[in-house]
Amino acid sequence: MNQLTTKFDATTGESNGTRLPAPPSLMDSLARVLVRLGILTEDLDYHLIRASMVIIFLFFGYQKWFQYEADVLIPYISNGPLIFCLYPVFGIRGATWFLGVSEWTFGTLLFLGFWNKKLGILGALGSCVTFVCTATIIPFMPNGWAASAGGFPAMTEHVAFLMKDIVLFSVSFYIAEAGFSKSITRY
């Protein structure tokens, strides 16, 4: 009966009685699971960066299964000094499927790296290769620099899209190096 007669002032947050304990929220439950997995107890920044790379590979890999993405990638793959050979080997759709499988493979390895450092390092190294291959397209992209703005360093949308790969390479390198350092210090 006390719970029915308790008065609560919404403006001050004070009450004249005790409140029933609130049921655990979804965030409380999620936090408990993350603490049990060791994710929130140490290296939170490392785990957040790893998780963001897993999400990026999930979404980027998903796009590769559709014709619209195969069409969009033609100027990139055609001008990539390290990936132009994908078209003669696999064809236009096969090249994008190859990239999709690669991205999902590296994303999966990065995800498994939460529990197995060696798999995580392998995923990060594959990720580094991915972003080296795409970043090397930048100097070879036709009309990559806006002539109306004086050319280099004024980027067009094609080069601007590829610039993210420099940051993603750095993130991948960080994950690989941190994973390697963590596995060395354990022995």
Secondary structure as UniProt FT lines:
FT   HELIX           2..5
FT   TURN            10..12
FT   HELIX           26..37
FT   TURN            38..41
FT   HELIX           44..63
FT   TURN            64..65
FT   HELIX           67..72
FT   HELIX           74..78
FT   TURN            81..85
FT   HELIX           86..112
FT   TURN            113..115
FT   HELIX           117..135
FT   TURN            136..137
FT   HELIX           138..140
FT   TURN            142..143
FT   HELIX           147..149
FT   TURN            152..153
FT   HELIX           157..185
//
